[in-house]
Amino acid sequence: MKKIVLIAGIVLFGMNVNAQDKGKGLQGTWWVAGEISSSTSTTGNAKSSDNMILPIAGYFIAPSTTIGLGVGVINSKVDNGVTTTKDVATTVIKPLIRKYWNVSGNLFFYGQAALPITMGKDNISNGKTSSFALEVAPGFDYVINKWLTVESSFTVFNVGQTTETPQTGDKTTKFYFGANPMNSVADRTLGSLQLGIKFLF
């Protein structure tokens, strides 16, 4: 199932700087953003749902470089119409760094590296799952005016490790690697496409 992720960003406080300022830029500005996603599928009486809320706060440490930290939750649930077969709650911690380059006028290109860490618990089996990864995502940010920008990005590289620890039985660790921004040769769809807006103050 294809999902669209909405990223809404609101700067907590700033210095009323223009994004095109070649000197100080946004250095010293705090910002807050977030990722929200939701998907539901139904087959007969069976229903599955996945929801994520991940607020992110950050700070421009240089005119065109910012760091951020997201902390949120992901909930996944599957009901077969008779009983709940899956009920997993996951905590997400996502530090990131982003670098901007001006392309032309109000259009900026950026590169982002993130280190998402997850810790999940299966509320049915009491098993636990943890993971950490490195994700690289380029994107474009277009400045509408001094208080509003629109951005889009997609993941082109990710590598990480997932560990599953059941209530009984052996622990399992899996390593994964992905470097193709396309889902498949057949559909040629960009991977993990994200769209969003930021408000600057």
N, C-alpha and C positions, 0 to 999 in steps of 0.2 A: 504494500500500500504506500502510495506516495504521500508525504506529509509536507505541509508548508509551515515553517517556523517563523513566528513573529517576534521581532526584537524591538522593544520599545525602550528608548533611552531618554532620561531626563537629567540634566546637570544640576547637582545640588546647589552649588554656588560657584560663581566664577568672577571674572574681571572685565566682562563686557568687551572681550577682544574679538576682532574680526578674524575668521579662519584663514583669510588670505594674508594676514600679517606675516611678512617674511622674517621679522625679527623675533619677537617674543612668542608669536603664535599663541598656543593655548597653554604654555608652560605655567604651572601653578594652579591650573583649573581642576577641581574635583568633578566627577561625573558619576552617574548611576544609570545602569541599563538593566536589561533583563531578557530572558528567553522564556517563551511560553509555547508549549505545544500540546496538542490533544488529538487523539485518534480513537475511533470506535468502529468495530466491525461486528456484524450480526449474521449468523448462519443458522437458520431455523430458530430454535430456542436458545442456542448458544450465543454468548456475547463476550467480547473481549475489549478492554480499554487500556490506554496508556496515556498518562498525563504528566507533564513536567512544568515546574515553576522554578526558575533560576535567576534571582536578582543578582546583579553584578555592579560593584562599585569600583571606581578607579581614579587615578591621578596622573596628570601630565607632568612627567619628570623632566621633560625637555620640550622645545617648541613643537616637535612633531613625533614625540614618543610618549606612550602612555602605558601604565601597568594597571592591572585590575585583578579583582578577586570575586568570584561568584560562589554563593552557597545556596543550595536549594534541594528540592526533593523530586523524585520520580516515583509514581505509583503505577503498577501494572496488575490487572485483575482479569481473570477468566472465569466465566460462569457457564456451565454446560446446560443450564435450564433446570437442573435438579440440585446441584451443589456447586460451591466455589472450588475450582481445581487449582487456581493460582491466585495468590494475593501477596505481592512483593512490594515492600517500601524501601526505597533507596535514597540515601543521602549523597549529594554531589558537592564536591569542593573543586573549584576550577580557577586556578591562578593563570593569568595570561599577560602577554606583552604585545604591543602593536606599534608598528612604525609606519608613518605616512610619507608619501612623496607626491608633490604636486604634478599633475599631468598637464593641465591647461586650464587657466581661469579658476573656476570653482570646483573642478573635478580633481579628486585625489585618489591615488592608488595606495593600498596598504597591505602589509604582510602581518599576519598574526600567528603567534605560537602559543598554544595552551597546554596545560598539564592537568587534565581532569582526573580526579580521584573519586571513586564511588565505593560506598559501603552499604550493602543491602541485606535485608532479612526477609526470609520467606515466612509469613505469618501462619502458614498451614503446616509445614514440615519443621519449622524452626531452624532451617539451614541458613547459612550465611554466605554471601558472595562479596568479594572485594576486587577492585581493579584499579590500574593506573595506566595512563597513556600519554603520548605526545601527539598533538594534532597541529598541522600547519594549514592555514587557510588564508589565501589572498582575497582581496575584495576591492570594491570601489565605493567612495564616499562623495556624494555630490552636495555641495553647500547651496541651499536654496536662498538663505539670507543669514544674517549674523546670529540667528537663534534657532534655525532649523536645517538639518541635513538629512539626506536619504542615503542608505547604504545597502549593499548586497555583497555576499561572500559565499564561498563553497570550499569544503575540505578537499585538499589534493593529496594529503599524506597523513597517515596515522599508524602508529605502532604502539603496542601495549601488552599487558598481561592481565588475565582474569583468574582468580582463585575461588573455587567453590568448596565450602566446608559444610558437609551435611551433618545433621544431628547424630546420625550413626553412619559408619563407613569411612572410607578413605578420602582425604582431601585431593582435589584435582586442580591442576594449574595448566592453563592454556595460554600460548603466546600467539599474537596475531600481528599481521603486517599488511598494510594496504597503501598503494601508491598510484592507483588509477582513479582519476576524478570522474570517470564514467561508470555507471552501474553495470552496463553490459554493452557488448558490441551491437546488440539488437536495438535497444532503445536510445542509446547515446544520450542519456539524461545526466545532467550534472549532479554530482553527489553532494548531499547535505546542504542544499541551497537554502540560504537564509536571507530574508528581507527585513529591513527595519528603518526606524527613524530615530533621530536624536534631537533634543531641544537644548539649545545653549542659552545660558544667562550670564 
